[in-house]
Amino acid sequence: MSLVIDSHPWEMVTKAAMQKYPNPMNPSVVGVDVLDRHVDQQGRLHSIRLLSTEWGLPSIVKALIGNVRSCTYIQESSIVDPKERALELQSSNITFTNLVSVDERLTYKPHPEDPEKTILTQEAIISVKGVSLSSYLEGVMANTISTNAGKGREAMEWVIRRLNTEIEELAATARVTMRTPMAAAAADK
């Protein structure tokens, strides 16, 4: 699935994607730990993060898998390529892998005709293993991912608004700081 994130250039969307959690739209993500971060010889930033999530399992899922554990972990790998202007995020669950695997890939690139817009391409592969009704569970998981994708877009907008507010506040502080010495110098003359 591809969609356009209106009115936000790739650079801003990339900053927001790297600062997406925590946010009020996805309260289930309770922690983000950076496991590795480095810049390769081509100038690309590679990051590996561990996302800790707390979410309630539907009762039918609890009955099928016989597990009430609600803390799950997801490994997210990302590559930010500033030369090609591309951000790729890949995430996979590392909890419950014997029962279900969810592999998701998000790619952010500038819109080819409008630099003030960014195109997001999202894909997910879900497989449920070793339980009855696996096709039903795959459908439930697909619907959950689709719902969460909408929340993810809302979260990106929230982060972008927060970043823009921080930039405006820094600019206002800088203007005041610069005026104070100028005003003092003018008063001394």
Backbone as a ProteinNet text record, in pm:
[ID]
protein_1_A
[PRIMARY]
MSLVIDSHPWEMVTKAAMQKYPNPMNPSVVGVDVLDRHVDQQGRLHSIRLLSTEWGLPSIVKALIGNVRSCTYIQESSIVDPKERALELQSSNITFTNLVSVDERLTYKPHPEDPEKTILTQEAIISVKGVSLSSYLEGVMANTISTNAGKGREAMEWVIRRLNTEIEELAATARVTMRTPMAAAAADK
[TERTIARY]
85	0	90.2	65.3	138.6	42.3	90.2	9.4	99.6	43	116.8	91	198.5	185.5	191.6	75.9	65.2	145.2	194.8	251.5	369.6	439.1	557	670.7	779.8	893.8	960	1033.6	1095.8	1181	1257.4	1344.3	1264.5	1151.5	1068.7	1003.6	956.7	893.7	996.2	1118.9	1224.2	1254.8	1265.9	1288.3	1174.2	1052.2	935	933.3	966.5	964.6	1063.4	1177.4	1278.6	1242.7	1144.2	1102	955.2	903.3	760.1	709.5	793	748.7	822.4	755.6	614.5	526.1	399.9	300.9	163.2	71.9	-60.6	-147.2	-115.4	-195.8	-161.2	-39.5	5.5	53	-37	6.6	60.4	39.8	90.2	242.8	306.2	452.6	500.7	559.4	596.9	746.6	824.9	968.5	1036.8	1142.9	1225.3	1371	1444.4	1586.6	1667.8	1769.4	1859.2	1964.5	1968.9	2064.4	2193.5	2181.2	2299	2265.5	2363	2346	2483.8	2493.5	2620.5	2595.8	2697	2693.2	2791.8	2744.6	2832.8	2916.4	2999.7	3091	3018.6	2892.8	2813.8	2738	2754.5	2688.5	2546.6	2508.3	2374	2374.1	2269.6	2253.4	2176.6	2238.2	2175.1	2141.1	2019.3	1977	1905.3	1927.9	1850.4	1793.5	1660.3	1592.7	1504.6	1487.3	1396.7	1275.3	1157.5	1033.2	966.5	934.4	862.6	717.3	628.1	486.3	406.1	300.9	203.1	68.5	9.7	-120.6	-201.6	-329.4	-420.7	-452.5	-443	-478.3	-628.2	-692.2	-833.3	-849.5	-962.2	-982.6	-973.6	-1019.3	-1009.8	-864.1	-780.3	-638.4	-575.2	-610.1	-557.9	-597	-721.5	-768.5	-691.8	-664.4	-595.9	-448.8	-382.3	-238.3	-205.6	-304	-283.7	-180	-167.1	-66.5	-129.5	-115.3	-174.2	-68.5	53.2	161.1	124.6	137.1	98.7	217.5	336.6	454.4	517.9	530.7	592.4	704.1	792.7	908	915.7	955.5	968.4	1106	1175.1	1302.3	1277.5	1325.1	1309.9	1448.6	1470	1594.9	1561.1	1645.2	1619.3	1747.8	1730.2	1840.2	1790.2	1861.6	1832.5	1943	1904	1999.6	1976.7	2056.5	2033.5	2065.2	2155.4	2188.8	2074.5	2021.6	1909.2	1775.3	1778.7	1657.8	1555.4	1596.5	1510.1	1527.9	1417.2	1417.6	1344.1	1409.4	1345	1345.8	1227	1210.5	1158.2	1224.5	1176.7	1160.4	1046	1023.4	970.2	1009.8	966.6	945.7	841	821.6	928.5	972.5	1067.8	1006.3	881.3	803.8	696.7	665.6	563.4	600.1	727.3	764.1	731	715.7	675.7	528.4	450.8	308	272.4	334.7	300	424.3	438	544.6	481.7	522.1	475.6	599.9	617.8	729.3	671.2	711.4	656.7	770.6	742.5	841.3	774.5	834.6	788.4	900.7	867.3	965.1	910.7	992	955.6	1048.7	990.1	1067.3	996.3	1072.2	1007	912.7	806	714.5	792.2	785.7	867.5	829.8	707.4	663.9	646.2	644.9	622.4	713.5	821.5	917.2	859.8	741.8	678.7	593.2	596.7	520.2	612.1	571	646.7	554.7	609.3	532.3	575.7	477.4	499.1	449.4	534.8	494.8	504.3	395.4	388.9	348.5	420.7	384	404.2	321.9	333.7	306.8	384	364.2	335.8	223.3	178.5	168.1	226	201.9	175.7	68.7	30.9	63.5	130.6	180.5	125.9	97.2	71	-53.4	-149.4	-274	-390.1	-501.2	-619.1	-669.9	-746.7	-802.1	-693.1	-581.5	-470.4	-510.4	-594	-633.9	-720.8	-802.6	-882.3	-790.2	-692.6	-599.2	-517.3	-476.5	-403.7	-491	-621.6	-714.2	-727.2	-736.1	-744.1	-617.9	-503.8	-375.6	-367.4	-412.4	-409.8	-498.2	-616.3	-704.2	-640.7	-573.5	-505.7	-395.4	-318.1	-209.7	-267.6	-376.7	-440.7	-489.1	-552.2	-597.6	-479.3	-373.7	-254.8	-184	-196.3	-135.7	-199.8	-330.9	-399	-352.2	-337.3	-286.3	-142.9	-66.4	72.2	80.5	-10.1	-12.8	-51.8	-149.9	-187.9	-69.8	3.3	119.1	226.8	248.4	347.4	306.8	180	131.8	152.8	127.1	146.1	293	383.5	527.3	572.4	525.4	563.3	515.9	393.5	345.8	434	470.6	557.5	695.1	752.2	882.1	873	766	748.3	734.6	663.2	649.1	784.9	864.2	998.2	1085.3	1078.2	1156	1112.9	981.1	930.4	974.4	970.3	1012.6	1161.9	1243.3	1386.8	1415.2	1344.1	1362.7	1323.1	1213.1	1168.5	1270.8	1322.7	1424.7	1550.4	1590.6	1709.7	1689.6	1570.1	1543.3	1552.8	1495.8	1500.3	1644.2	1717.4	1855.8	1941.7	1916	1994.4	1957.1	1831.2	1786.5	1839.9	1849.1	1890.1	2028.2	2133.4	2263	2260.2	2182.2	2171.6	2106.2	2001	1930.5	2020.6	2099.5	2191.2	2300.5	2350.3	2454.4	2400.4	2276.5	2216.2	2193	2159.4	2135.1	2265	2375.3	2505.4	2555	2504.8	2554.3	2502.7
-116.4	0	123.6	217.7	344.1	458	560.2	679.5	799.6	915	1039.6	1105.2	1146.6	1223.8	1369.3	1434.2	1569.3	1671	1767.9	1890.2	1869.6	1759.8	1739.3	1687.1	1763	1716	1593.8	1520.2	1395.3	1415.5	1522.8	1545.9	1553	1623	1635.3	1501.6	1430.3	1300.2	1202.8	1208.7	1120.7	1151.3	1280	1317.2	1265.9	1282.2	1238.7	1087.2	1014.3	867.7	816	883	840	879.7	969.5	1014.5	981.9	884.8	854.4	804.4	733.7	677.5	743.8	763.1	737.3	846.8	813.5	910.6	868.1	964.2	931.5	844.3	834.4	752.5	603.7	573.5	435.1	411.8	418.2	404.4	266	168.2	34.9	27.4	118.4	120.5	193.7	117.5	174.4	200	152.3	175.1	158.7	237.3	227.1	231.1	128.1	121.5	109.2	192.6	185.5	79.8	-25.4	-133.3	-107.3	-43.2	-13.1	103.5	187.8	298.8	333	337.7	374.7	430.6	500.6	554.4	473.2	421.6	341.2	430	369.1	443.9	525.1	490.6	566.9	682.1	698.8	807.6	776.4	648.2	607.3	576.4	621.2	595.5	465.2	370.2	241.7	241.2	201.9	192.3	60.5	4.5	-111.2	-73.4	-80.5	-43.2	-158.3	-164.3	-260.7	-183.8	-219.2	-156.6	-251.4	-198.8	-275.8	-232.8	-329.8	-297.7	-371.2	-305.8	-365.3	-357.4	-470.1	-467.7	-586.2	-564.7	-669.5	-762.9	-888.2	-986.4	-1012.6	-1024.2	-1062.3	-1198.2	-1217.3	-1340.2	-1464.9	-1456.4	-1574.2	-1608.3	-1507.1	-1531.8	-1593.9	-1541.3	-1599.2	-1746.9	-1776.8	-1915.1	-2004.3	-1953.7	-2034	-2055.1	-1950.2	-1964	-1999.8	-1988.9	-2028.1	-1943.7	-1820.9	-1734.9	-1599.2	-1549.6	-1420.3	-1310.3	-1342.9	-1243.2	-1127.2	-1005.3	-890.9	-807	-829.8	-753.9	-825.3	-753.2	-810.5	-719.3	-775.7	-700.7	-709.5	-598.6	-586.9	-530.6	-590	-533.8	-451.6	-328.6	-238.6	-202	-225.4	-186.2	-76.5	25.5	134.8	177.3	228.1	287.3	420.5	527	660	691.4	710.6	742.4	886.7	981.4	1121.7	1156.8	1080.9	1109.2	1067.9	947.7	898	948.3	1012.2	1061.5	948.1	848.5	733.1	689.7	652.5	593	461.2	356.3	225.6	173.6	137.1	78.8	-63.6	-158.4	-296	-340	-399.2	-445.5	-588.1	-660.7	-799.6	-824.8	-898.7	-935.4	-1035.6	-1026.3	-1124.1	-1199.7	-1168.9	-1241.2	-1320	-1438.1	-1525.1	-1573.1	-1574	-1612.6	-1758.2	-1840.4	-1978.7	-1988.1	-1880.7	-1880.3	-1788.3	-1671.7	-1572.8	-1492.6	-1461.1	-1368.8	-1258.4	-1137.3	-1019.2	-944.7	-936.7	-863.4	-746.4	-625.8	-505	-422.8	-359.8	-273.7	-142.7	-32	101.8	170.3	234.4	310.4	450.2	550.1	690.2	750.8	811.4	879.2	1008.8	1107.4	1231.3	1204.1	1279	1270.6	1317	1244.6	1280.9	1414.9	1461.5	1585.7	1701.6	1674.2	1780	1756.7	1834.9	1813.1	1840.6	1902.2	1927.2	1809.2	1699.6	1580.4	1459	1359.8	1236	1118.8	1017.6	896.5	786.8	725.5	613.4	487	386.1	254.4	159.3	87.4	-1.3	-140	-241.2	-379.4	-461	-563.2	-650.3	-794.1	-884.5	-1028.2	-1088.9	-1158	-1217.6	-1368	-1446.1	-1589.5	-1639.2	-1715.9	-1778.3	-1926	-1981.6	-2118.7	-2204.7	-2327.6	-2427.3	-2410.7	-2328.9	-2317.4	-2333.5	-2381.8	-2391.9	-2251.2	-2238.4	-2110.2	-2010.7	-2059.6	-1969.7	-1866.1	-1902.8	-1802.7	-1694.6	-1733.3	-1635	-1538.6	-1594.9	-1512	-1420.7	-1471.1	-1386.7	-1268.8	-1293.7	-1186.2	-1084.3	-1133.1	-1043.5	-958.3	-1022.6	-949.9	-846.9	-883	-789	-667.9	-691.9	-579.8	-491.4	-553.5	-477.2	-391.2	-447.9	-371.8	-256.4	-280.3	-174.1	-61.6	-97.7	2.7	78.5	6	69.9	159.2	128	213.3	352	356.4	485.5	560.2	488.5	549.9	597.8	521.4	559.3	689.5	707.9	834.4	950.2	927.8	1031.2	1064.1	960.9	981.8	1063.1	1035.3	1112.7	1259.4	1286.3	1425.3	1489.9	1415.7	1466.5	1501.6	1410.5	1434.4	1553.9	1564.1	1676.8	1808.5	1811.3	1934.2	1967.9	1866.4	1887.9	1940.5	1883.2	1930	2073.9	2105.5	2242.4	2342.2	2303.7	2389.9	2412.2	2306.1	2319.4	2413.4	2402.4	2489	2634.2	2657.7	2794.5	2852.2	2770.1	2816.8	2848.9	2766	2793.1	2921.7	2941.5	3062.7	3185.9	3179	3292.2	3322.4	3219.3	3237.7	3300	3254.4	3309	3456.4	3492.6	3632.8	3720.9	3675.4	3751.7	3763	3654.6	3653.2	3748	3753	3841.2	3987.2	4015.5	4153.9	4214.6	4135.4	4186.8	4252.3	4187.2	4254.8	4377.7	4371.3	4485.3	4603.3	4575.7	4683.3	4744.8	4663.1	4712.1	4796.8	4752.6	4829.3	4962.1	4963.3	5088.1	5184	5133.6	5218.3	5279.7	5209.1	5260.3	5375.7	5391.3	5496.3	5627.4
0	0	0	-88.5	-92.2	-66.7	2.9	19.2	33.2	10.9	17.8	153.1	218.8	342	299.8	297.2	244.6	324.4	253.4	310.1	403.1	389.7	472.2	385	379.3	301.5	366.3	287.2	330.3	456.1	462.5	577.8	708.3	706.8	826.4	861.6	761.9	786.3	844.2	795.1	846	992.1	1025.6	1165.8	1253	1205.7	1282.4	1298.9	1193	1200.1	1303.6	1315.8	1412	1554.7	1571.1	1704.3	1731.2	1659.9	1662.9	1798.8	1872.9	2000.2	2114.8	2227.5	2255.5	2197	2177.9	2130.7	2180.2	2191.8	2247.3	2155.9	2028.2	1937.6	1948.5	1991.8	2005.8	2149.9	2247.6	2387.5	2420.7	2333.3	2362.4	2353.5	2279.6	2273.5	2398.1	2490.2	2619.1	2632.9	2538.2	2547.6	2413.8	2394.6	2274	2319.7	2286.7	2321.2	2192.8	2179.7	2063.7	2095.1	2013	2032.8	1955.8	1840.1	1758.3	1667.3	1644.9	1550.9	1496.6	1364.4	1302.4	1162.1	1111.1	975.2	892.6	779.3	693.9	602	519.8	432.4	325.6	294.8	197.7	264.1	395.1	466	508.9	507	548.7	698.2	766.1	908.8	927.1	995.8	1026.5	1175	1209.1	1348.6	1371.2	1487.4	1531.7	1667.4	1677.1	1801.2	1848.4	1978.3	2039.7	2089.8	2038.9	2083.2	2183.1	2299.9	2402	2396.9	2387	2376.5	2482.7	2525.5	2618	2548	2519.7	2455	2503.7	2507.9	2551.9	2436.2	2461.2	2359.3	2364.1	2247.9	2249	2317.4	2384.5	2462.1	2374.6	2249.8	2162.1	2133.5	2120.4	2095.6	2219.7	2338.4	2462.8	2473.7	2437.1	2444.8	2347.4	2229.4	2128.2	2159.7	2207.7	2230.5	2375.3	2464.6	2602.4	2674.4	2636.3	2697.5	2724.5	2844.2	2878.4	2886.5	2850.8	2853.2	2761.5	2812.4	2731.3	2686.3	2742.3	2699.8	2581	2473.2	2353.8	2306.2	2227	2178.1	2026.6	1968.6	1823.3	1794.1	1698.6	1654.7	1528.8	1530.8	1417.3	1364.9	1237.9	1171.4	1072.3	1069.8	975	906	785.5	709.4	655.7	692.9	640.2	539.9	415.3	309.2	264.5	316.7	283.4	138.1	74.3	-65.8	-158.2	-135.7	-216.6	-164.8	-47.1	18.9	32.9	109.5	135.1	279.2	340.9	475	463.8	508.7	510.3	653.5	702.3	835.5	818	880.9	880.4	1024.2	1053.9	1190.6	1190	1294.7	1311.9	1460.4	1491.9	1631.9	1672.3	1797.2	1849.4	1967.6	1998.2	2098.9	2023.1	2071.4	2010.8	1870	1833.7	1696.8	1665.9	1769.5	1743.9	1704.3	1728.6	1697	1581.3	1580.8	1477.8	1443.3	1316.6	1278.2	1194.2	1228.2	1155.5	1110.4	980.8	922.6	844.7	884.5	822.6	764.8	653	588.1	547.8	589.3	552.1	476.9	367.2	290.5	269.3	302.8	285	179.9	77	-27.8	-65.3	-113	-156.9	-274.3	-278.6	-392.4	-515.5	-626.2	-742.8	-807.7	-785.2	-849.3	-752.7	-621.3	-522.8	-402.2	-390.2	-281.1	-141.9	-134.6	-4.8	40.7	-34	1.4	5.5	82.3	97.3	67.9	2	-27.4	69.7	133.2	223.1	154.1	147.7	100	218.3	243.2	359.3	314.9	364.6	337.4	463.5	480	596.9	555.1	612.2	591.1	727.8	735.9	862.2	843.4	934.9	933.4	1073.9	1084.4	1210.8	1197.4	1300.4	1291.4	1404.7	1372.7	1475.1	1559.6	1518.1	1593.3	1496.9	1550.8	1465.7	1434.6	1331.9	1286.8	1246.7	1192.2	1159.2	1054.6	957	857.6	921.8	1020.2	1093	1168	1238.3	1314.9	1223.8	1107.2	1011.6	969.8	949	914.9	1027.5	1151.4	1267.5	1275.2	1256.9	1262.3	1149.2	1029.4	916.4	945.5	1003	1039	1145.6	1241.8	1347.2	1287.5	1196.7	1132.7	1052	982.7	905.3	996	1107.6	1204.2	1261.6	1296.5	1352.8	1251.2	1122.5	1019.7	1023.4	1040.8	1053.1	1176.9	1287.9	1410.2	1389	1311.5	1282.9	1205.3	1109.2	1033	1123.5	1213	1310.4	1400.9	1442.7	1529.5	1458	1330.5	1253.4	1249.5	1226.5	1225.7	1361.5	1468.9	1604.2	1628.7	1588.5	1607.4	1523.8	1401.6	1315.1	1375.4	1428.3	1495.4	1614.5	1692.1	1808.3	1764.8	1658.7	1608.5	1558.4	1485.2	1436.2	1550.8	1656.1	1773.8	1839.3	1852.2	1911.3	1827.6	1696.1	1607.6	1624.9	1629.5	1648.6	1782.6	1889	2021	2023.7	1959.5	1952.9	1875.3	1764.8	1685.3	1766	1839.7	1921.3	2030.6	2094.6	2197.7	2137.7	2020.6	1954.8	1921.5	1873.7	1840.5	1964.9	2076	2201.1	2249.9	2243.7	2289.5	2207.3	2076.6	1989.6	2011.4	2039.4	2057.7	2187.6	2293.1	2423.6	2418.1	2363.4	2356	2264.7	2155.4	2063.7	2132.5	2209.3	2280.4	2385	2454.3	2556.4	2492.2	2376.8	2306.5	2258.2	2210.1	2161.9	2277.7	2394.9	2511.7	2563.1	2543.1	2588.3	2505.1	2382.7	2293.1	2328.3
[MASK]
+++++++++++++++++++++++++++++++++++++++++++++++++++++++++++++++++++++++++++++++++++++++++++++++++++++++++++++++++++++++++++++++++++++++++++++++++++++++++++++++++++++++++++++++++++++++++++++

